[in-house]
Amino acid sequence: MKEERRIESVGVELTMPEELREGRYSNHFTVGHSLEEFHMFFAQVAVSPELPSEGTAQAKVIAHIILVPSAIPRVMDALSKNYDRYKQGQKKATTPKSR
């Protein structure tokens, strides 16, 4: 039996199936929308020395997330806040300590 992991998130208890724990690596992202939903595509672009200097690189979509428009401001806010914290951590890691 596959074990699920519980995650606390602002007022919602999330469960994560075992097969999603490791996550997926993505080095490409694109987004599109219709009147009623946003589509976010996460992909892996294969970087190869054999790729021509001009042309189209091949990418494999690894996740397709569909969101209602009302969720987009929360996603943008969460990404912005987490990215700001990430940048602050990077500054601390690269700033030499004064003696």
C-alpha positions in Angstrom: 0.0 0.0 0.0 1.3 3.4 -1.0 1.8 5.8 1.9 0.6 9.4 1.7 2.3 12.3 3.4 0.3 15.1 5.0 1.3 18.7 4.4 0.0 21.8 6.2 -1.0 24.7 4.0 -2.9 27.8 5.0 -6.1 26.3 6.3 -5.9 23.2 4.1 -4.4 19.8 4.9 -2.8 18.4 1.8 -1.9 14.8 1.2 0.9 13.8 -1.1 0.9 10.4 -2.7 4.2 8.5 -2.5 4.8 8.7 -6.2 4.8 12.5 -6.1 7.3 12.9 -3.3 10.4 13.0 -5.4 9.0 15.8 -7.6 9.8 16.4 -11.2 12.6 18.5 -12.7 11.5 21.2 -15.1 13.7 23.6 -17.0 10.9 25.1 -19.2 7.5 26.6 -18.5 4.8 28.1 -20.6 1.3 29.3 -19.8 -1.9 29.9 -21.8 -5.5 30.7 -20.9 -9.0 30.7 -22.1 -12.0 32.6 -20.7 -12.5 30.1 -17.9 -9.1 28.5 -17.1 -5.3 28.9 -17.1 -3.1 26.1 -18.4 0.4 25.8 -17.1 2.8 23.4 -18.8 6.1 22.3 -17.2 8.6 20.6 -19.4 12.1 19.2 -19.7 14.1 20.5 -22.6 16.7 18.0 -23.8 20.0 19.8 -24.2 22.2 17.9 -26.6 25.5 18.8 -28.4 23.9 17.4 -31.5 21.2 20.0 -31.6 21.6 22.4 -34.6 22.4 26.0 -33.7 19.1 27.0 -35.3 15.9 25.1 -35.1 13.5 23.8 -32.4 14.7 22.0 -29.3 12.6 19.1 -28.2 10.8 19.3 -24.9 8.7 16.8 -23.0 5.8 18.0 -20.9 6.0 16.5 -17.5 3.0 18.3 -15.9 -0.1 20.1 -17.1 -1.8 22.1 -14.4 -5.2 23.7 -15.0 -6.3 26.6 -12.7 -9.4 28.7 -12.4 -8.6 32.5 -12.9 -9.5 33.3 -9.3 -6.5 31.2 -8.2 -3.9 33.1 -10.2 -3.5 36.0 -7.8 -2.8 33.6 -5.0 -0.3 31.7 -7.1 1.5 34.9 -8.1 1.6 36.1 -4.5 2.9 32.8 -3.2 5.6 32.6 -5.9 6.6 36.3 -5.3 6.9 35.8 -1.6 8.9 32.6 -1.8 11.2 34.0 -4.5 11.9 37.1 -2.3 12.8 34.7 0.6 15.0 32.7 -1.7 16.8 35.9 -2.8 17.4 36.9 0.8 18.8 33.5 1.6 21.2 33.8 -1.4 22.4 37.2 -0.2 23.1 35.8 3.2 25.0 32.8 1.7 27.2 35.1 -0.4 27.8 38.0 2.0 31.1 37.6 3.8 30.8 37.9 7.6 32.5 41.0 9.0 35.3 40.4 11.5 
